[in-house]
Amino acid sequence: MKNSTITNGTQLCAVIGNPIAHSLSPAIHNAAFNALDLDFVYLAFRVEDVKSVLDGMRALANFRGMSVTIPHKIDAMKYLDEVVEVDRSIGSINTIINENGKLIGLGTDGPGALKALVDAGVNLDGKNILMLGSGGAARAIAFTLARNTRLSKLLILDVNESMLQGLTADLKSGTEARIESMRLHDDSLAHAMKDADLIINCTPIGMHPKEDASLVPAGLFRPGQVVFDIVYTPLETRLLADARSKGLKVVSGVEMFINQAVLQFRHFTGVDAPVDIMRRVVMEKLGV
């Protein structure tokens, strides 16, 4: 779609969420489409009524693919025609493909997060992992780590008791990993931080425009911990800045974002993504 030429055959892709103004998905995907001269365009939509949006997607022949973000990663599954088996067992998706009116859901968050950790040199074998949050992204990452690493324990904290217990039960029945959970409050967080080797923030706390927020007081960090924040706007959240100030290894959410977008691009177009271009665009947008 060079020179921004839109034709009658242009394939539409989109990201839906609420809020959505922070998303860099349009920038990264449109840059990749242009680089490969593909007749695709990618837009962002703030959405509350997921069912109506997916009905529209099914009815529009040119609506090829959709990225799904907060808070729709779980709810969207109810309105799809098919969900890839591994992602159905996870209970969360972030990608929808329109195959001639048949909507197929799948997830790229889990593999994207695992690759970010592996690429950063984080050894997960025998480690205690503390996950903050139990929503859609947390589900994808938790199942991926529980099934594909030899972690010692995965402890999940959240303020949403029903969501927390649901994820805990699903992980215990769907994986062989040691799973524990507690309601998130000051005391449970302080207790969990004492033996956590890797802390993963799967909540939107710290995301633009509330960059000064962090779930973890800096005084709770201890030497040797690794901190991974899936928030990528800003590039370095307060959580990561505090961890870095304590000399800890940090992994930015931008790595997971790029990895999952590369996988989505392949599903949307059927061709390999221009990874270097996508990375450069994200970094430029983040002011790096």
QUIBELQUI-V922004 format. One line per field, one symbol per residue. ss: DSSP state (a for helix, b for strand, c for the rest). phi: phi as a letter, one per 30 degrees, with the letter a starting at -180 (. if undefined). Layout:
ss=???
phi=???
This chain:
ss=caaaccccccbbbbbbbcccccccaaaaaaaaaaaccccbbbbbbbcccaaaaaaaaaacccbbbbbbccccccaaaaaccbbcaaaaaaccccbbbbbccbbbbbccaaaaaaaaaaaccccccccbbbbbcccaaaaaaaaaaaaaccccbbbbbbccaaaaaaaaaaaaaaccccbbbbbccaaaaaaaaccccbbbbccccccccccccccccaaacccccbbbbccccccccaaaaaaaacccbbbcaaaaaaaaaaaaaaaaacccccaaaaaaaaaaaccc
phi=.eihdccdcedcbaccaadbdddceeddddddeddchcdbbbbcbdbccdeddddddddcddddabcbbeccdcdeddccdabeedddddiabbbbccchjccccabbddedddddddddidccdiccccccjbdeddedddddddccbcddacccbadddddddddedddddcbcddcbabddaeddddddddbdcbccdccddjdeccdddadcdedddbejdcbbcddbbdecdeeddddddciddbbdddddedddddddedddcibdddedddddddddddic
